[in-house]
Amino acid sequence: MNPFLFHHMENFITVAIFNYQHETLIIKNLLEQEGIAYFFENETIVGIDPLATIAYGGIKLKVHPNDEATVKEILKKLNEDDHLKIV
């Protein structure tokens, strides 16, 4: 990951919340294809202990505010597809 980006992740915002780690897999692929920087907060702890999703408020998809509209459009398209509805 770009070190410059890492120092600016505190500015990232939550655009979606998932309950299960497997729900994030398709989104990771799509975001990487678009070159969008992202991270999933709580992903590791929920992967280790799936019941922790309740305690930590789910797996939070975080992106830079400049990418918010693009990411929301990607999520919207996934929701509209009958085969890939995950959010």
Biopython code that builds the backbone (N, CA, C, O; Angstrom):
import numpy as np
from Bio.PDB.StructureBuilder import StructureBuilder

atoms = [
    (1, "MET", "N", (0.849, -1.185, 0.000)),
    (1, "MET", "CA", (0.000, 0.000, 0.000)),
    (1, "MET", "C", (0.887, 1.237, 0.000)),
    (1, "MET", "O", (1.964, 1.244, 0.596)),
    (2, "ASN", "N", (0.437, 2.245, -0.651)),
    (2, "ASN", "CA", (1.159, 3.497, -0.738)),
    (2, "ASN", "C", (1.306, 4.112, 0.658)),
    (2, "ASN", "O", (0.304, 4.342, 1.335)),
    (3, "PRO", "N", (2.571, 4.387, 1.109)),
    (3, "PRO", "CA", (2.766, 4.948, 2.458)),
    (3, "PRO", "C", (2.088, 6.300, 2.646)),
    (3, "PRO", "O", (1.604, 6.605, 3.736)),
    (4, "PHE", "N", (2.049, 7.113, 1.591)),
    (4, "PHE", "CA", (1.364, 8.396, 1.676)),
    (4, "PHE", "C", (-0.110, 8.193, 2.010)),
    (4, "PHE", "O", (-0.667, 8.895, 2.853)),
    (5, "LEU", "N", (-0.729, 7.235, 1.348)),
    (5, "LEU", "CA", (-2.138, 6.940, 1.568)),
    (5, "LEU", "C", (-2.379, 6.461, 2.995)),
    (5, "LEU", "O", (-3.360, 6.848, 3.630)),
    (6, "PHE", "N", (-1.476, 5.613, 3.495)),
    (6, "PHE", "CA", (-1.640, 5.065, 4.833)),
    (6, "PHE", "C", (-1.758, 6.174, 5.882)),
    (6, "PHE", "O", (-2.550, 6.054, 6.818)),
    (7, "HIS", "N", (-0.992, 7.233, 5.738)),
    (7, "HIS", "CA", (-1.027, 8.323, 6.716)),
    (7, "HIS", "C", (-2.289, 9.167, 6.606)),
    (7, "HIS", "O", (-2.585, 9.956, 7.504)),
    (8, "HIS", "N", (-3.023, 9.012, 5.534)),
    (8, "HIS", "CA", (-4.232, 9.813, 5.343)),
    (8, "HIS", "C", (-5.510, 9.000, 5.535)),
    (8, "HIS", "O", (-6.604, 9.499, 5.273)),
    (9, "MET", "N", (-5.384, 7.773, 5.981)),
    (9, "MET", "CA", (-6.565, 6.937, 6.175)),
    (9, "MET", "C", (-7.447, 7.425, 7.313)),
    (9, "MET", "O", (-8.624, 7.071, 7.379)),
    (10, "GLU", "N", (-6.896, 8.231, 8.204)),
    (10, "GLU", "CA", (-7.748, 8.750, 9.277)),
    (10, "GLU", "C", (-8.828, 9.663, 8.716)),
    (10, "GLU", "O", (-9.817, 9.942, 9.394)),
    (11, "ASN", "N", (-8.650, 10.129, 7.486)),
    (11, "ASN", "CA", (-9.655, 10.973, 6.832)),
    (11, "ASN", "C", (-10.725, 10.154, 6.119)),
    (11, "ASN", "O", (-11.717, 10.707, 5.645)),
    (12, "PHE", "N", (-10.531, 8.846, 6.040)),
    (12, "PHE", "CA", (-11.483, 7.996, 5.329)),
    (12, "PHE", "C", (-12.816, 7.963, 6.070)),
    (12, "PHE", "O", (-12.867, 8.115, 7.291)),
    (13, "ILE", "N", (-13.886, 7.763, 5.314)),
    (13, "ILE", "CA", (-15.234, 7.735, 5.887)),
    (13, "ILE", "C", (-15.870, 6.371, 5.649)),
    (13, "ILE", "O", (-15.494, 5.650, 4.724)),
    (14, "THR", "N", (-16.823, 6.032, 6.482)),
    (14, "THR", "CA", (-17.551, 4.772, 6.337)),
    (14, "THR", "C", (-18.657, 4.949, 5.310)),
    (14, "THR", "O", (-19.478, 5.859, 5.422)),
    (15, "VAL", "N", (-18.676, 4.063, 4.294)),
    (15, "VAL", "CA", (-19.721, 4.137, 3.276)),
    (15, "VAL", "C", (-20.644, 2.921, 3.307)),
    (15, "VAL", "O", (-21.719, 2.945, 2.708)),
    (16, "ALA", "N", (-20.234, 1.866, 3.995)),
    (16, "ALA", "CA", (-21.082, 0.672, 4.103)),
    (16, "ALA", "C", (-20.610, -0.156, 5.290)),
    (16, "ALA", "O", (-19.451, -0.083, 5.697)),
    (17, "ILE", "N", (-21.526, -0.942, 5.836)),
    (17, "ILE", "CA", (-21.217, -1.837, 6.961)),
    (17, "ILE", "C", (-21.726, -3.228, 6.621)),
    (17, "ILE", "O", (-22.857, -3.401, 6.168)),
    (18, "PHE", "N", (-20.864, -4.215, 6.848)),
    (18, "PHE", "CA", (-21.194, -5.608, 6.553)),
    (18, "PHE", "C", (-21.135, -6.424, 7.837)),
    (18, "PHE", "O", (-20.383, -6.095, 8.755)),
    (19, "ASN", "N", (-21.924, -7.477, 7.898)),
    (19, "ASN", "CA", (-21.933, -8.331, 9.078)),
    (19, "ASN", "C", (-20.972, -9.504, 8.976)),
    (19, "ASN", "O", (-20.523, -10.028, 9.996)),
    (20, "TYR", "N", (-20.651, -9.922, 7.756)),
    (20, "TYR", "CA", (-19.823, -11.108, 7.554)),
    (20, "TYR", "C", (-18.678, -10.812, 6.600)),
    (20, "TYR", "O", (-18.830, -10.052, 5.643)),
    (21, "GLN", "N", (-17.539, -11.418, 6.871)),
    (21, "GLN", "CA", (-16.352, -11.176, 6.062)),
    (21, "GLN", "C", (-16.548, -11.564, 4.594)),
    (21, "GLN", "O", (-16.033, -10.884, 3.706)),
    (22, "HIS", "N", (-17.274, -12.633, 4.330)),
    (22, "HIS", "CA", (-17.453, -13.067, 2.943)),
    (22, "HIS", "C", (-18.210, -12.033, 2.102)),
    (22, "HIS", "O", (-18.099, -12.038, 0.876)),
    (23, "GLU", "N", (-18.967, -11.161, 2.740)),
    (23, "GLU", "CA", (-19.704, -10.128, 2.005)),
    (23, "GLU", "C", (-18.766, -9.092, 1.380)),
    (23, "GLU", "O", (-19.155, -8.377, 0.457)),
    (24, "THR", "N", (-17.548, -9.015, 1.878)),
    (24, "THR", "CA", (-16.608, -7.995, 1.405)),
    (24, "THR", "C", (-15.805, -8.431, 0.180)),
    (24, "THR", "O", (-15.169, -7.595, -0.462)),
    (25, "LEU", "N", (-15.821, -9.706, -0.151)),
    (25, "LEU", "CA", (-14.927, -10.221, -1.194)),
    (25, "LEU", "C", (-15.189, -9.628, -2.578)),
    (25, "LEU", "O", (-14.246, -9.224, -3.258)),
    (26, "ILE", "N", (-16.426, -9.571, -2.997)),
    (26, "ILE", "CA", (-16.745, -9.018, -4.318)),
    (26, "ILE", "C", (-16.414, -7.533, -4.357)),
    (26, "ILE", "O", (-15.891, -7.035, -5.354)),
    (27, "ILE", "N", (-16.714, -6.835, -3.286)),
    (27, "ILE", "CA", (-16.463, -5.401, -3.248)),
    (27, "ILE", "C", (-14.968, -5.103, -3.318)),
    (27, "ILE", "O", (-14.552, -4.171, -4.005)),
    (28, "LYS", "N", (-14.163, -5.889, -2.612)),
    (28, "LYS", "CA", (-12.711, -5.704, -2.692)),
    (28, "LYS", "C", (-12.241, -5.763, -4.136)),
    (28, "LYS", "O", (-11.484, -4.905, -4.588)),
    (29, "ASN", "N", (-12.693, -6.777, -4.854)),
    (29, "ASN", "CA", (-12.297, -6.950, -6.241)),
    (29, "ASN", "C", (-12.718, -5.751, -7.100)),
    (29, "ASN", "O", (-11.924, -5.240, -7.891)),
    (30, "LEU", "N", (-13.949, -5.313, -6.943)),
    (30, "LEU", "CA", (-14.443, -4.185, -7.740)),
    (30, "LEU", "C", (-13.698, -2.892, -7.426)),
    (30, "LEU", "O", (-13.377, -2.128, -8.337)),
    (31, "LEU", "N", (-13.422, -2.642, -6.163)),
    (31, "LEU", "CA", (-12.705, -1.422, -5.787)),
    (31, "LEU", "C", (-11.277, -1.443, -6.318)),
    (31, "LEU", "O", (-10.764, -0.420, -6.771)),
    (32, "GLU", "N", (-10.642, -2.597, -6.263)),
    (32, "GLU", "CA", (-9.286, -2.707, -6.783)),
    (32, "GLU", "C", (-9.259, -2.511, -8.293)),
    (32, "GLU", "O", (-8.334, -1.890, -8.816)),
    (33, "GLN", "N", (-10.258, -3.029, -9.002)),
    (33, "GLN", "CA", (-10.343, -2.828, -10.449)),
    (33, "GLN", "C", (-10.474, -1.350, -10.799)),
    (33, "GLN", "O", (-9.961, -0.898, -11.822)),
    (34, "GLU", "N", (-11.168, -0.598, -9.940)),
    (34, "GLU", "CA", (-11.374, 0.833, -10.168)),
    (34, "GLU", "C", (-10.212, 1.680, -9.639)),
    (34, "GLU", "O", (-10.176, 2.892, -9.856)),
    (35, "GLY", "N", (-9.268, 1.046, -8.950)),
    (35, "GLY", "CA", (-8.134, 1.787, -8.383)),
    (35, "GLY", "C", (-8.506, 2.642, -7.191)),
    (35, "GLY", "O", (-7.848, 3.645, -6.912)),
    (36, "ILE", "N", (-9.557, 2.256, -6.483)),
    (36, "ILE", "CA", (-10.038, 3.021, -5.334)),
    (36, "ILE", "C", (-9.367, 2.507, -4.061)),
    (36, "ILE", "O", (-9.388, 1.311, -3.774)),
    (37, "ALA", "N", (-8.782, 3.415, -3.316)),
    (37, "ALA", "CA", (-8.164, 3.069, -2.038)),
    (37, "ALA", "C", (-9.264, 2.841, -1.007)),
    (37, "ALA", "O", (-10.227, 3.604, -0.932)),
    (38, "TYR", "N", (-9.111, 1.788, -0.217)),
    (38, "TYR", "CA", (-10.133, 1.439, 0.772)),
    (38, "TYR", "C", (-9.493, 0.610, 1.874)),
    (38, "TYR", "O", (-8.370, 0.126, 1.735)),
    (39, "PHE", "N", (-10.214, 0.458, 2.957)),
    (39, "PHE", "CA", (-9.890, -0.572, 3.939)),
    (39, "PHE", "C", (-11.160, -0.942, 4.683)),
    (39, "PHE", "O", (-12.126, -0.181, 4.730)),
    (40, "PHE", "N", (-11.130, -2.137, 5.264)),
    (40, "PHE", "CA", (-12.268, -2.628, 6.032)),
    (40, "PHE", "C", (-11.888, -2.631, 7.507)),
    (40, "PHE", "O", (-11.051, -3.423, 7.940)),
    (41, "GLU", "N", (-12.503, -1.746, 8.270)),
    (41, "GLU", "CA", (-12.278, -1.691, 9.711)),
    (41, "GLU", "C", (-12.978, -2.881, 10.369)),
    (41, "GLU", "O", (-14.116, -3.199, 10.024)),
    (42, "ASN", "N", (-12.318, -3.524, 11.291)),
    (42, "ASN", "CA", (-12.827, -4.680, 12.057)),
    (42, "ASN", "C", (-12.835, -5.980, 11.260)),
    (42, "ASN", "O", (-13.357, -6.984, 11.745)),
    (43, "GLU", "N", (-12.280, -5.993, 10.066)),
    (43, "GLU", "CA", (-12.312, -7.186, 9.224)),
    (43, "GLU", "C", (-11.590, -8.368, 9.880)),
    (43, "GLU", "O", (-12.098, -9.489, 9.859)),
    (44, "THR", "N", (-10.433, -8.130, 10.449)),
    (44, "THR", "CA", (-9.650, -9.220, 11.033)),
    (44, "THR", "C", (-10.336, -9.806, 12.255)),
    (44, "THR", "O", (-10.440, -11.027, 12.376)),
    (45, "ILE", "N", (-10.800, -8.968, 13.155)),
    (45, "ILE", "CA", (-11.422, -9.468, 14.383)),
    (45, "ILE", "C", (-12.708, -10.233, 14.072)),
    (45, "ILE", "O", (-12.992, -11.246, 14.711)),
    (46, "VAL", "N", (-13.480, -9.767, 13.109)),
    (46, "VAL", "CA", (-14.712, -10.467, 12.743)),
    (46, "VAL", "C", (-14.376, -11.781, 12.021)),
    (46, "VAL", "O", (-15.109, -12.763, 12.142)),
    (47, "GLY", "N", (-13.271, -11.794, 11.274)),
    (47, "GLY", "CA", (-12.841, -13.027, 10.635)),
    (47, "GLY", "C", (-12.446, -14.087, 11.645)),
    (47, "GLY", "O", (-12.675, -15.277, 11.430)),
    (48, "ILE", "N", (-11.852, -13.655, 12.745)),
    (48, "ILE", "CA", (-11.437, -14.577, 13.805)),
    (48, "ILE", "C", (-12.633, -14.993, 14.653)),
    (48, "ILE", "O", (-12.783, -16.164, 15.001)),
    (49, "ASP", "N", (-13.476, -14.028, 14.979)),
    (49, "ASP", "CA", (-14.633, -14.289, 15.837)),
    (49, "ASP", "C", (-15.875, -13.645, 15.214)),
    (49, "ASP", "O", (-16.168, -12.480, 15.482)),
    (50, "PRO", "N", (-16.602, -14.392, 14.389)),
    (50, "PRO", "CA", (-17.765, -13.815, 13.693)),
    (50, "PRO", "C", (-18.803, -13.179, 14.612)),
    (50, "PRO", "O", (-19.511, -12.265, 14.189)),
    (51, "LEU", "N", (-18.911, -13.636, 15.847)),
    (51, "LEU", "CA", (-19.877, -13.025, 16.769)),
    (51, "LEU", "C", (-19.438, -11.631, 17.212)),
    (51, "LEU", "O", (-20.239, -10.868, 17.751)),
    (52, "ALA", "N", (-18.172, -11.302, 16.986)),
    (52, "ALA", "CA", (-17.663, -9.974, 17.351)),
    (52, "ALA", "C", (-18.262, -8.886, 16.472)),
    (52, "ALA", "O", (-18.183, -7.707, 16.814)),
    (53, "THR", "N", (-18.852, -9.257, 15.359)),
    (53, "THR", "CA", (-19.443, -8.259, 14.472)),
    (53, "THR", "C", (-20.472, -7.406, 15.212)),
    (53, "THR", "O", (-20.599, -6.212, 14.940)),
    (54, "ILE", "N", (-21.195, -8.002, 16.130)),
    (54, "ILE", "CA", (-22.196, -7.263, 16.905)),
    (54, "ILE", "C", (-21.512, -6.267, 17.841)),
    (54, "ILE", "O", (-21.914, -5.106, 17.926)),
    (55, "ALA", "N", (-20.494, -6.723, 18.530)),
    (55, "ALA", "CA", (-19.793, -5.874, 19.499)),
    (55, "ALA", "C", (-19.089, -4.692, 18.844)),
    (55, "ALA", "O", (-19.033, -3.603, 19.415)),
    (56, "TYR", "N", (-18.550, -4.910, 17.637)),
    (56, "TYR", "CA", (-17.771, -3.868, 16.977)),
    (56, "TYR", "C", (-18.553, -3.072, 15.943)),
    (56, "TYR", "O", (-18.007, -2.171, 15.307)),
    (57, "GLY", "N", (-19.805, -3.395, 15.775)),
    (57, "GLY", "CA", (-20.625, -2.638, 14.832)),
    (57, "GLY", "C", (-20.420, -3.034, 13.385)),
    (57, "GLY", "O", (-20.674, -2.235, 12.484)),
    (58, "GLY", "N", (-19.965, -4.253, 13.149)),
    (58, "GLY", "CA", (-19.803, -4.758, 11.789)),
    (58, "GLY", "C", (-18.464, -4.425, 11.180)),
    (58, "GLY", "O", (-17.608, -3.799, 11.805)),
    (59, "ILE", "N", (-18.303, -4.863, 9.935)),
    (59, "ILE", "CA", (-17.096, -4.579, 9.153)),
    (59, "ILE", "C", (-17.390, -3.324, 8.344)),
    (59, "ILE", "O", (-18.287, -3.315, 7.501)),
    (60, "LYS", "N", (-16.640, -2.279, 8.601)),
    (60, "LYS", "CA", (-16.912, -0.973, 8.001)),
    (60, "LYS", "C", (-16.021, -0.736, 6.794)),
    (60, "LYS", "O", (-14.795, -0.768, 6.898)),
    (61, "LEU", "N", (-16.648, -0.499, 5.644)),
    (61, "LEU", "CA", (-15.914, -0.136, 4.437)),
    (61, "LEU", "C", (-15.586, 1.342, 4.506)),
    (61, "LEU", "O", (-16.479, 2.189, 4.555)),
    (62, "LYS", "N", (-14.290, 1.645, 4.510)),
    (62, "LYS", "CA", (-13.825, 3.029, 4.607)),
    (62, "LYS", "C", (-13.143, 3.428, 3.308)),
    (62, "LYS", "O", (-12.312, 2.689, 2.780)),
    (63, "VAL", "N", (-13.498, 4.598, 2.799)),
    (63, "VAL", "CA", (-12.891, 5.134, 1.581)),
    (63, "VAL", "C", (-12.621, 6.629, 1.772)),
    (63, "VAL", "O", (-13.140, 7.261, 2.693)),
    (64, "HIS", "N", (-11.808, 7.165, 0.888)),
    (64, "HIS", "CA", (-11.547, 8.602, 0.918)),
    (64, "HIS", "C", (-12.832, 9.330, 0.521)),
    (64, "HIS", "O", (-13.568, 8.849, -0.341)),
    (65, "PRO", "N", (-13.107, 10.464, 1.128)),
    (65, "PRO", "CA", (-14.330, 11.207, 0.783)),
    (65, "PRO", "C", (-14.467, 11.518, -0.708)),
    (65, "PRO", "O", (-15.588, 11.602, -1.211)),
    (66, "ASN", "N", (-13.359, 11.691, -1.423)),
    (66, "ASN", "CA", (-13.422, 11.968, -2.864)),
    (66, "ASN", "C", (-13.972, 10.786, -3.658)),
    (66, "ASN", "O", (-14.468, 10.963, -4.771)),
    (67, "ASP", "N", (-13.887, 9.576, -3.089)),
    (67, "ASP", "CA", (-14.358, 8.369, -3.778)),
    (67, "ASP", "C", (-15.749, 7.931, -3.327)),
    (67, "ASP", "O", (-16.269, 6.929, -3.818)),
    (68, "GLU", "N", (-16.349, 8.661, -2.410)),
    (68, "GLU", "CA", (-17.628, 8.242, -1.829)),
    (68, "GLU", "C", (-18.708, 8.015, -2.881)),
    (68, "GLU", "O", (-19.366, 6.974, -2.862)),
    (69, "ALA", "N", (-18.904, 8.938, -3.778)),
    (69, "ALA", "CA", (-19.970, 8.806, -4.778)),
    (69, "ALA", "C", (-19.734, 7.605, -5.687)),
    (69, "ALA", "O", (-20.671, 6.874, -6.007)),
    (70, "THR", "N", (-18.500, 7.401, -6.097)),
    (70, "THR", "CA", (-18.174, 6.268, -6.974)),
    (70, "THR", "C", (-18.442, 4.953, -6.268)),
    (70, "THR", "O", (-19.018, 4.035, -6.853)),
    (71, "VAL", "N", (-18.025, 4.858, -5.012)),
    (71, "VAL", "CA", (-18.210, 3.617, -4.252)),
    (71, "VAL", "C", (-19.695, 3.367, -4.003)),
    (71, "VAL", "O", (-20.154, 2.229, -4.101)),
    (72, "LYS", "N", (-20.433, 4.397, -3.688)),
    (72, "LYS", "CA", (-21.882, 4.225, -3.483)),
    (72, "LYS", "C", (-22.562, 3.761, -4.766)),
    (72, "LYS", "O", (-23.514, 2.983, -4.713)),
    (73, "GLU", "N", (-22.091, 4.225, -5.907)),
    (73, "GLU", "CA", (-22.649, 3.776, -7.188)),
    (73, "GLU", "C", (-22.330, 2.297, -7.424)),
    (73, "GLU", "O", (-23.178, 1.553, -7.918)),
    (74, "ILE", "N", (-21.126, 1.871, -7.078)),
    (74, "ILE", "CA", (-20.748, 0.457, -7.192)),
    (74, "ILE", "C", (-21.645, -0.393, -6.292)),
    (74, "ILE", "O", (-22.140, -1.435, -6.719)),
    (75, "LEU", "N", (-21.854, 0.041, -5.062)),
    (75, "LEU", "CA", (-22.723, -0.688, -4.129)),
    (75, "LEU", "C", (-24.161, -0.737, -4.632)),
    (75, "LEU", "O", (-24.838, -1.757, -4.506)),
    (76, "LYS", "N", (-24.618, 0.368, -5.201)),
    (76, "LYS", "CA", (-25.984, 0.424, -5.734)),
    (76, "LYS", "C", (-26.158, -0.588, -6.864)),
    (76, "LYS", "O", (-27.170, -1.286, -6.923)),
    (77, "LYS", "N", (-25.179, -0.669, -7.756)),
    (77, "LYS", "CA", (-25.244, -1.628, -8.865)),
    (77, "LYS", "C", (-25.276, -3.059, -8.339)),
    (77, "LYS", "O", (-25.989, -3.901, -8.885)),
    (78, "LEU", "N", (-24.519, -3.341, -7.294)),
    (78, "LEU", "CA", (-24.535, -4.676, -6.701)),
    (78, "LEU", "C", (-25.911, -4.986, -6.121)),
    (78, "LEU", "O", (-26.402, -6.106, -6.263)),
    (79, "ASN", "N", (-26.525, -4.028, -5.484)),
    (79, "ASN", "CA", (-27.858, -4.238, -4.909)),
    (79, "ASN", "C", (-28.925, -4.438, -5.969)),
    (79, "ASN", "O", (-29.907, -5.144, -5.741)),
    (80, "GLU", "N", (-28.740, -3.826, -7.114)),
    (80, "GLU", "CA", (-29.717, -3.951, -8.197)),
    (80, "GLU", "C", (-29.596, -5.274, -8.930)),
    (80, "GLU", "O", (-30.536, -5.697, -9.604)),
    (81, "ASP", "N", (-28.449, -5.933, -8.808)),
    (81, "ASP", "CA", (-28.229, -7.220, -9.468)),
    (81, "ASP", "C", (-28.798, -8.328, -8.591)),
    (81, "ASP", "O", (-28.354, -8.519, -7.459)),
    (82, "ASP", "N", (-29.768, -9.048, -9.106)),
    (82, "ASP", "CA", (-30.428, -10.094, -8.332)),
    (82, "ASP", "C", (-29.481, -11.186, -7.861)),
    (82, "ASP", "O", (-29.768, -11.863, -6.874)),
    (83, "HIS", "N", (-28.365, -11.370, -8.541)),
    (83, "HIS", "CA", (-27.457, -12.450, -8.206)),
    (83, "HIS", "C", (-26.366, -12.036, -7.207)),
    (83, "HIS", "O", (-25.716, -12.899, -6.617)),
    (84, "LEU", "N", (-26.162, -10.743, -7.014)),
    (84, "LEU", "CA", (-25.051, -10.288, -6.188)),
    (84, "LEU", "C", (-25.467, -9.390, -5.031)),
    (84, "LEU", "O", (-24.618, -8.687, -4.483)),
    (85, "LYS", "N", (-26.713, -9.385, -4.645)),
    (85, "LYS", "CA", (-27.184, -8.496, -3.581)),
    (85, "LYS", "C", (-26.488, -8.848, -2.273)),
    (85, "LYS", "O", (-26.646, -9.950, -1.747)),
    (86, "ILE", "N", (-25.701, -7.881, -1.745)),
    (86, "ILE", "CA", (-24.965, -8.169, -0.509)),
    (86, "ILE", "C", (-25.072, -7.063, 0.526)),
    (86, "ILE", "O", (-24.755, -7.294, 1.692)),
    (87, "VAL", "N", (-25.504, -5.878, 0.146)),
    (87, "VAL", "CA", (-25.536, -4.779, 1.114)),
    (87, "VAL", "C", (-26.976, -4.426, 1.414)),
    (87, "VAL", "O", (-27.237, -3.523, 2.208)),
]
sb = StructureBuilder()
sb.init_structure("model")
sb.init_model(0)
sb.init_chain("A")
sb.init_seg("    ")
for serial, (resi, resn, name, xyz) in enumerate(atoms, 1):
    if name == "N":
        sb.init_residue(resn, " ", resi, " ")
    sb.init_atom(name, np.array(xyz, "f"), 0.0, 1.0, " ", f" {name:<3s}", serial, name[0])
structure = sb.get_structure()
